[in-house]
Amino acid sequence: MNGDPIWLPCAAMVLVTALVWVRLYADRLGEMRSRRIDPQSLATARAAAGLLQNTQAADNFRNLFEVPVLFYVLCIAIAANGGSTTGLVAAAWTYVGLRALHSLIHVSYNRVLHRFLVYVASTLLLFGMWIAFLLRMTR
């Protein structure tokens, strides 16, 4: 791996995912303990959805493996092609900030409209980053 600055926001996105993972298990284990839920009764996602009340962190964790996958692929493509620019790195940090805000909203007060607006902004930014990268690579 090279020392491309795009790896730092990429690693920060992994950190966001790790923090949500910790929150997911803190919430899940706490709820299982307080409500005396047998772990085996949560053997499937469907069973867990029916028994657990606090699923926001789990929902957000799954969400972090949807559109953000395109971010990781873009970071790899940028680093592999020597395509980092100050603008792309700044956009990558902005993307990570928006996704962190999305996660914070999702695992805390969970206002859908707020979450949706941040989601749309981050996704449009990511698509713009892809366009900028592709234009740079085709010159």
TIDREN-495309 format. One record per residue (C-alpha): residue number from 1; residue in one letter; x, y, z. Coordinates in Angstrom, 2 decimals. Layout:
REM residues N
 pos code      xx      yy      zz
 NUM    a       X       Y       Z
...
//
This chain:
REM residues 139
 pos code      xx      yy      zz
   1    m    0.00    0.00    0.00
   2    n    1.17    3.46   -0.77
   3    g    1.03    6.54    1.41
   4    d   -1.89    8.04   -0.50
   5    p   -3.88   10.44    1.70
   6    i   -7.16    8.82    0.59
   7    w   -6.44    5.96    3.01
   8    l   -7.05    8.19    6.04
   9    p  -10.74    8.90    5.35
  10    c  -11.10    5.27    4.29
  11    a   -9.75    4.16    7.67
  12    a  -11.99    6.70    9.41
  13    m  -15.02    5.11    7.72
  14    v  -13.89    1.75    9.09
  15    l  -13.71    3.38   12.53
  16    v  -17.29    4.68   12.19
  17    t  -18.38    1.13   11.34
  18    a  -16.46   -0.28   14.31
  19    l  -18.05    2.22   16.69
  20    v  -21.54    1.33   15.47
  21    w  -20.64   -2.36   15.90
  22    v  -19.67   -1.72   19.54
  23    r  -22.93    0.19   20.09
  24    l  -24.90   -2.64   18.46
  25    y  -23.54   -5.23   20.89
  26    a  -23.76   -2.96   23.91
  27    d  -27.43   -2.36   23.11
  28    r  -28.18   -5.97   22.22
  29    l  -26.44   -7.56   25.20
  30    g  -27.93   -4.98   27.56
  31    e  -31.44   -5.63   26.27
  32    m  -30.96   -9.41   26.39
  33    r  -29.77   -9.17   29.99
  34    s  -32.46   -6.78   31.19
  35    r  -35.32   -8.60   29.45
  36    r  -33.84  -12.06   30.11
  37    i  -33.84  -13.05   26.45
  38    d  -32.27  -16.43   25.75
  39    p  -29.49  -15.99   23.14
  40    q  -30.70  -19.05   21.22
  41    s  -34.07  -17.37   20.67
  42    l  -32.23  -14.83   18.49
  43    a  -30.75  -17.45   16.17
  44    t  -32.18  -15.80   13.05
  45    a  -32.57  -12.19   11.97
  46    r  -36.34  -12.65   11.76
  47    a  -36.48  -13.97   15.33
  48    a  -34.29  -11.13   16.58
  49    a  -36.50   -8.56   14.84
  50    g  -39.52  -10.01   16.60
  51    l  -37.96  -10.11   20.07
  52    l  -35.64   -7.12   20.29
  53    q  -37.01   -3.63   20.76
  54    n  -33.83   -1.59   20.30
  55    t  -32.60   -2.37   16.78
  56    q  -31.38    1.05   15.64
  57    a  -27.67    0.24   15.91
  58    a  -28.15   -3.12   14.17
  59    d  -30.12   -1.42   11.41
  60    n  -27.41    1.20   11.01
  61    f  -24.64   -1.40   11.02
  62    r  -26.32   -3.19    8.09
  63    n  -26.72    0.16    6.35
  64    l  -22.96    0.73    6.61
  65    f  -22.48   -2.20    4.22
  66    e  -24.74   -0.82    1.52
  67    v  -23.75    2.47   -0.21
  68    p  -20.47    2.89    1.76
  69    v  -19.11   -0.15   -0.09
  70    l  -18.91    2.14   -3.15
  71    f  -16.81    4.53   -1.04
  72    y  -14.32    1.82   -0.15
  73    v  -14.03    0.72   -3.78
  74    l  -13.49    4.33   -4.83
  75    c  -10.74    4.80   -2.24
  76    i   -8.98    1.70   -3.53
  77    a   -9.37    2.84   -7.15
  78    i   -8.03    6.31   -6.32
  79    a   -4.99    4.93   -4.48
  80    a   -4.30    2.28   -7.15
  81    n   -4.38    4.85   -9.94
  82    g   -2.53    7.63   -8.17
  83    g   -5.62    9.75   -8.59
  84    s   -5.74   11.50   -5.22
  85    t   -6.34   15.21   -5.39
  86    t   -6.88   17.67   -2.59
  87    g  -10.50   17.96   -3.70
  88    l  -11.14   14.21   -3.69
  89    v   -9.54   13.78   -0.27
  90    a  -11.57   16.70    1.12
  91    a  -14.72   15.20   -0.40
  92    a  -13.84   11.83    1.14
  93    w  -13.53   13.41    4.58
  94    t  -16.86   15.18    4.04
  95    y  -18.43   11.86    3.06
  96    v  -17.12   10.23    6.23
  97    g  -18.43   13.14    8.30
  98    l  -21.87   12.85    6.73
  99    r  -21.96    9.08    7.25
 100    a  -20.85    9.53   10.88
 101    l  -23.66   12.07   11.33
 102    h  -26.11    9.65    9.70
 103    s  -25.02    6.94   12.14
 104    l  -25.27    9.29   15.11
 105    i  -28.81   10.28   14.15
 106    h  -29.76    6.65   13.51
 107    v  -28.51    5.27   16.85
 108    s  -29.72    8.21   18.94
 109    y  -32.94   10.16   18.33
 110    n  -33.58    8.52   14.92
 111    r  -35.56   11.29   13.22
 112    v  -36.16    9.78    9.77
 113    l  -36.26   13.07    7.86
 114    h  -32.94   14.21    9.34
 115    r  -31.38   10.83    8.66
 116    f  -32.72   10.81    5.10
 117    l  -31.40   14.28    4.28
 118    v  -27.91   13.36    5.48
 119    y  -28.11   10.06    3.59
 120    v  -29.08   11.79    0.34
 121    a  -26.32   14.40    0.75
 122    s  -23.68   11.74    1.40
 123    t  -24.83    9.54   -1.47
 124    l  -24.93   12.42   -3.97
 125    l  -21.47   13.47   -2.81
 126    l  -20.19    9.93   -3.35
 127    f  -21.65    9.77   -6.86
 128    g  -20.01   13.13   -7.57
 129    m  -16.69   11.80   -6.31
 130    w  -17.00    8.84   -8.67
 131    i  -17.69   11.19  -11.58
 132    a  -14.71   13.39  -10.67
 133    f  -12.46   10.35  -10.38
 134    l  -13.59    8.90  -13.72
 135    l  -13.16   12.24  -15.48
 136    r   -9.66   12.51  -14.04
 137    m   -8.79    8.99  -15.19
 138    t  -10.06    9.55  -18.74
 139    r   -7.99   12.66  -19.42
//
